[in-house]
Amino acid sequence: MENTLPCKGCRGLCCGPVAITEAELKKIKKKVKTMPQKLRSELENQKRYYGTCIFYDLEQDKCGIYSARPEVCQKFGFHKSLVCFKKPELAVKEDPSLNRRVPAGVLSVDYTWKDFK
């Protein structure tokens, strides 16, 4: 059995809503500031499905801030509370810490591109 998620082709349907902590918000802001302006602008101006994370890159079919993605995104597909509909058999881990996260807000709802300028 291959232990990777089949993320290509989903067009970000599982990427939202994404609750983030204060620490993750700071990390994402730092990442966005270091992005080339052209890339940042292209990412910002994409039309996404309602609720899809503002950092999901529809054109590249991948996370636009992968190295700074929130913990919930890192754990998606491998934990029982974060099941990938294409490969549910990978969701075998238990992680009670996911329930103890204190969100500062939700990407695309509480935090939009104006908050990262």
VOPAGU-2260 file (C-alpha; in pm, 1 decimal, decimal comma):
REM VOPAGU-2260
SITE   aa  ch    i         X         Y         Z
SITE  MET   A    0       0,0       0,0       0,0
SITE  GLU   A    1     132,1     342,3     -94,8
SITE  ASN   A    2     132,9     586,1     198,9
SITE  THR   A    3      83,4     905,7       5,5
SITE  LEU   A    4    -232,2    1101,0     -58,8
SITE  PRO   A    5    -370,6    1132,4    -412,3
SITE  CYS   A    6    -386,5    1511,5    -394,3
SITE  LYS   A    7    -363,4    1589,8    -764,1
SITE  GLY   A    8    -700,4    1633,1    -928,1
SITE  CYS   A    9    -904,6    1727,0    -621,9
SITE  ARG   A   10    -882,6    2098,2    -700,9
SITE  GLY   A   11    -863,1    2187,2    -331,6
SITE  LEU   A   12   -1201,3    2048,3    -234,0
SITE  CYS   A   13   -1060,2    1923,7      98,0
SITE  CYS   A   14    -861,1    2244,3     156,0
SITE  GLY   A   15   -1105,6    2440,4     360,9
SITE  PRO   A   16   -1221,6    2573,5     581,9
SITE  VAL   A   17    -881,2    2585,7     751,9
SITE  ALA   A   18    -871,5    2693,6    1116,2
SITE  ILE   A   19    -531,9    2837,3    1212,8
SITE  THR   A   20    -361,3    2927,8    1539,6
SITE  GLU   A   21    -185,0    3258,0    1615,2
SITE  ALA   A   22     154,5    3090,0    1566,1
SITE  GLU   A   23      46,5    2952,1    1228,5
SITE  LEU   A   24     -85,9    3293,9    1126,3
SITE  LYS   A   25     255,0    3448,1    1197,6
SITE  LYS   A   26     432,7    3172,3    1003,6
SITE  ILE   A   27     200,0    3216,7     704,6
SITE  LYS   A   28     242,4    3596,1     707,4
SITE  LYS   A   29     619,8    3550,8     700,8
SITE  LYS   A   30     591,4    3304,3     410,4
SITE  VAL   A   31     364,1    3534,0     209,3
SITE  LYS   A   32     599,0    3831,4     259,6
SITE  THR   A   33     887,2    3632,5     109,9
SITE  MET   A   34     688,2    3522,2    -196,7
SITE  PRO   A   35     774,9    3686,0    -526,3
SITE  GLN   A   36     513,9    3955,5    -597,7
SITE  LYS   A   37     412,8    3791,5    -928,1
SITE  LEU   A   38     344,1    3456,8    -759,5
SITE  ARG   A   39     156,5    3621,2    -473,8
SITE  SER   A   40     -58,1    3818,3    -718,0
SITE  GLU   A   41    -134,5    3512,6    -933,6
SITE  LEU   A   42    -233,9    3314,0    -625,4
SITE  GLU   A   43    -448,9    3595,1    -488,4
SITE  ASN   A   44    -640,2    3647,3    -813,1
SITE  GLN   A   45    -744,2    3287,7    -873,6
SITE  LYS   A   46   -1114,7    3205,1    -858,4
SITE  ARG   A   47   -1164,0    2928,7    -601,3
SITE  TYR   A   48   -1455,5    2719,9    -488,5
SITE  TYR   A   49   -1641,3    2877,3    -197,7
SITE  GLY   A   50   -1466,8    2787,2     128,2
SITE  THR   A   51   -1146,3    2666,9     -37,3
SITE  CYS   A   52    -835,2    2799,2     134,4
SITE  ILE   A   53    -710,3    3127,8     -11,2
SITE  PHE   A   54    -365,0    2974,7     -46,4
SITE  TYR   A   55    -471,5    2675,5    -253,4
SITE  ASP   A   56    -319,3    2717,6    -599,2
SITE  LEU   A   57    -583,9    2594,7    -845,4
SITE  GLU   A   58    -358,0    2643,3   -1146,3
SITE  GLN   A   59     -80,0    2425,5   -1000,4
SITE  ASP   A   60    -326,0    2200,6    -812,3
SITE  LYS   A   61    -130,4    2226,3    -486,0
SITE  CYS   A   62     -82,9    2427,8    -168,8
SITE  GLY   A   63      65,7    2768,9    -240,9
SITE  ILE   A   64     224,2    2794,5     105,7
SITE  TYR   A   65     319,9    2429,0     148,9
SITE  SER   A   66     628,3    2489,2     367,8
SITE  ALA   A   67     419,0    2707,8     602,4
SITE  ARG   A   68      92,9    2512,5     587,6
SITE  PRO   A   69    -100,6    2475,2     915,7
SITE  GLU   A   70     -74,7    2163,1    1131,3
SITE  VAL   A   71    -424,1    2051,3    1036,0
SITE  CYS   A   72    -314,5    2047,1     670,1
SITE  GLN   A   73      -0,3    1852,1     753,8
SITE  LYS   A   74    -205,3    1587,6     933,4
SITE  PHE   A   75    -489,8    1571,1     682,8
SITE  GLY   A   76    -551,1    1224,2     546,3
SITE  PHE   A   77    -350,3    1041,6     811,0
SITE  HIS   A   78    -567,6    1099,0    1120,4
SITE  LYS   A   79    -910,0     954,6    1193,4
SITE  SER   A   80   -1065,3    1298,7    1230,1
SITE  LEU   A   81    -915,4    1421,5     899,3
SITE  VAL   A   82   -1003,9    1154,5     642,5
SITE  CYS   A   83    -927,1    1189,4     270,9
SITE  PHE   A   84   -1229,1    1071,0      74,3
SITE  LYS   A   85   -1004,8     925,2    -198,7
SITE  LYS   A   86    -786,1     719,2      34,0
SITE  PRO   A   87    -962,6     675,0     369,6
SITE  GLU   A   88    -751,7     371,6     462,9
SITE  LEU   A   89    -457,8     602,3     542,8
SITE  ALA   A   90    -646,3     776,3     825,0
SITE  VAL   A   91    -531,8     550,4    1108,4
SITE  LYS   A   92    -365,1     785,7    1357,9
SITE  GLU   A   93    -528,4     924,3    1670,1
SITE  ASP   A   94    -430,4    1275,8    1773,7
SITE  PRO   A   95    -613,7    1430,9    2067,1
SITE  SER   A   96    -402,4    1746,8    2029,6
SITE  LEU   A   97    -605,5    1837,5    1719,7
SITE  ASN   A   98    -905,1    1895,1    1948,6
SITE  ARG   A   99    -702,2    2117,4    2182,8
SITE  ARG   A  100    -588,9    2362,3    1915,6
SITE  VAL   A  101    -701,0    2717,2    1986,8
SITE  PRO   A  102    -789,2    2872,7    1653,3
SITE  ALA   A  103    -727,4    3240,8    1592,6
SITE  GLY   A  104    -960,0    3227,0    1293,7
SITE  VAL   A  105   -1031,5    3056,1     963,9
SITE  LEU   A  106    -847,9    3115,1     636,6
SITE  SER   A  107   -1082,3    3249,7     366,3
SITE  VAL   A  108   -1336,8    3358,9     630,0
SITE  ASP   A  109   -1161,0    3548,2     910,2
SITE  TYR   A  110    -835,9    3596,0     717,9
SITE  THR   A  111    -839,4    3696,0     354,0
SITE  TRP   A  112    -569,6    3827,5     121,3
SITE  LYS   A  113    -605,6    4179,6     267,3
SITE  ASP   A  114    -465,1    4044,0     595,1
SITE  PHE   A  115    -146,3    3927,9     423,5
SITE  LYS   A  116     -45,8    4247,3     243,0
